[in-house]
Amino acid sequence: MSEPGSPRVETRLVYAHGLAAIITLLLAITFGLLAAMEMLFPDLGANHAWLSWGRLRYDHTQGIMLAWLGNAFFAFLYHAVPVLTGRPVTSRRLGEWIFGLWNFAVVLPGWVLVLAGFSQPLEWAEFPMVVDVFVVLALVLAIIQFLPPFFARGIENLYVSSWYIIGALVFTALSYPMGNFIPEIVPGARGAAFSGLWIHDAVGLYVTPLALAITYFVIPAASRRPIFSHFLSMLGFWLLFFVYPLNGTHHYIFSVIPMNAQIGAIAASTILGVDVIIVVTNLLLSLRGSGIFPRDIGLRYVAMSTILYLVVSIQGSVQAQMSVNQAVHFSDWVIGHSHLAMLGFATFAAAGGLIHAWQRIPHVRYNARMLSWSYWLLLAGVILMVTDLTAAGLVEAKIWQSAAPWLDSVRAAHIFWLIRAHSATLIFLGFFALLAGLTTGGVGAGLKEVEASVGLEPVKHIAPRMAAAAEA
Amino acid sequence: MNGDGHRGLRMAYIVASIGGVGFFVLSVLLLAVWPGRVLEDETRRMSPQHPLGLTTSELRGREIYGREGCAYCHTQQIRYLQSDMARFGAPTLAWETRFDYPQLWGTRRIGPDLSREASTRSTDWQYAHLYSPRSVVPDSIMPAFATLFDSSPDRPRQEARDLVSYLETLGRAREIAGPEGDAHARNACNCPDEMSQMAFQSPVLNASPARARRSGPHPQLAANADAHRGEEIYVHNCQGCHGVHGQGDGPGAESLHPQPPNFAEEEFTLDQLSSTLWNGSVGTAMPAWRDLPVEDLAAVASVVRGFHAPQKEPAFPSSILDLGANVYKDHCAQCHGDQGAGDGSAISELDVLPTNFREERPSVTEALRVLRNGMEGTQMAPWSAKLSEAELSAVAYYIRGFFQPDAVRQ
């Protein structure tokens, strides 16, 4: 049976990437949970080099960024690109290559090499350079796979999600080598200027655009109401791609990097907050009628992602200001911020997009009850973790400003780290429920649910070509 | 769709593509290439002429530092902020980072910044700390790197040696450049704003409160202190090396050279404890504790004095004391000084200052032990081969006479 409404979706690749996403996610957060435990029981990994805290942390963040979000984004793209363009992706065979490369030439060897002691000590770039080569190769192949459908029959008007997808793929391919290779040949402070850019580009040019592509896609597709304003969508898009890359230096405020670059980055961070208010206003107005906790679980995830995006971005703008930054920089506040971004905003979008695509694959299992559980467990977990780490950061900042011994800040943080480990347990359970939601339950239950609620007709605004074909 | 509209759209997309890529290029130019040129120029102008690079061993150590994620808890970047300067010292200058491939600035501080770690701690402390951090810093949460050792902190593998030699390079180049290096940098800086001037405003290059110094003013600790508070401070900061009962047998003590003193067998004046707590003990693993409040130091000093069990003074026949005086004059006075004040003529040659017997009095047993075995990690040699048993005992008795207890001073 072909999938109604979107006959060209490569459902096998959606399925493969979706499953890989959840399995690698469970591994990636196992690294995180172990690292959180080692802050409470520091001798846990003492006799095994591969279990030491630093290596676990490298694998945790690279795993979340490349393994979980990467696979989830691919799964979504295999669903969304054909729907948006009314055309198939370039090649199923190419898709199998990308899947193989991403999981067996990037994620798996990257993890193993880091644990074996081969890595590079650059944030969001910890996999060794030999793995980076395969990441860039896979990104180029992804451009070949996903972009031609947008331009196959000449140029036409694109929906905002398409813009975000094109932007994300192109700019990730550009910025990834910059962040992963240049600091190896440009030393010290000069290299740090590039690293600062990459730390923000990884979030701003790779994660955010793809998460927003999902958000802009799922909201109208699942609610069957058009996006509130296409003008605001496009305004948000262009502002984002202008302002996001200019944020990088805000990771090194009060450093030796020229003050003008720092001030520029702080100004850009402030404008970014305004941009996000525009984007989120548009998205929340598009959600009118669906509520904050919509019935459809994919939409529910995406709606929360939108709210968390607003919170994390405003927080980001605030913490880039010099007066705030000098106190909270280097503290757990920032760890809270990055969890709010990656675990809150990005993961909720990725999970929503994955569930949305999954519902529309015939012959896969689907368990709405477990998915609902995953949503509430994750939401509780992320709120607890971020609140806790933010409070920890404030306490640490206060102690660092005083004359108290350094270790006082470590002692004071202990209780917060204990709570964080508990919140990580909630999150672990939440992700386990996500896995169960997509692998248990009735076969085709997702499709039945969609048919019973909103139906499967193509939505005109996001899939004009397919809507026209359906009408004809 | 008519042809004109199509063309307009195509133009729009071309403009958009150029614009989009342009944004990215702009960000790299504005925030990486241009600052890079400024920094390169600054490095050229402000760097001392031949700054010391890293040896092969130090470079290997740097690899290990990177591989184990040290930079994810320890920054190597002192910001241009009073709070950073007060804790760690002079802010990081561009030229100091010129050999860092790749940079290890870090964005999180769970442990302290390490930009100025060179000559902050003794090597034996570093080994003990890497092998088992909690053995020397009871409340630390640093992971143990026992795998860099051959099952004892005394037996570092090459990797541990490399790592510790790398730690000794952090801040070294600027320290070697000395005040004239900083003066040169300040002149070459033409520092345009208040912030960049801060690079030269730190009173000391390395502000670590743990860094030991040979001498220096120190507060006079009060004799009456809060015993309960003292216990608490002792458990959290001292017990790792000095042991539960102050006998110098804590888990961290084993691999330290010299080993921590046995407080049960050593009597200290309050002045000596004040000085050691405030200034540390150069050449040994005993750091300074200038970051603790003075009341807490006073409290811990009374705990240390409380470990000493006063023993009944044996009566000395004057013949023994005469023999002791002669032995002392012939063999000990060059280092320990004529009056036992640890100020002999040879002390400038010594890495670890000799015991000042006016301020510290070992029991006879302890003095004999040290006389027979020497003190590993210091220039105090074993004397049992050179001196007879009678001479050893005599000098062990004799040195106790130098002590000036607090009561006598007042």
Interface residues (C-beta under 8 A of the other chain):
Chain A: E38 M39 L40 P42 D43 G45 A46 N47 H48 A49 S52 W53 G54 R55 R57 Y58 G117 F118 S119 Q120 P121 L122 E123 G154 I155 E156 N157 G167 V170 F171 L174 S175 M178 I182 P183 E184 I185 V186 P187 G188 A189 R190 G191 A192 A193 F194 S195 G196 L197 I199 L205 F241 F242 P245 L246 G248 T249 H251 Y252 I253 F254 S255 V256 I257 P258 M259 A261 G264 A265 Q326 H329 F330 S331 V334 I335 W400 Q401 A403 A404 P405 W406 L407 V410 R411 H414
Chain B: M1 H6 L9 R10 Y13 G20 V21 F23 F24 L26 S27 V28 L30 L31 A32 W34 P35 G36 V38 L39 E40 E42 Y65 G66 R67 E68 G69 C70 A71 Y72 T75 Q77 R79 Y80 L81 S83 D84 A86 R87 P91 T92 L93 A94 E96 T97 R98 F99 D100 Y101 P102 Q103 L104 W105 T107 R108 R109 I110 G111 P112 S132 P133 R134 V137 D139 S140 I141 M142 P143 A144 F145 A146 T147 D193 M195 S196 A199 P209 H236 D291 L292
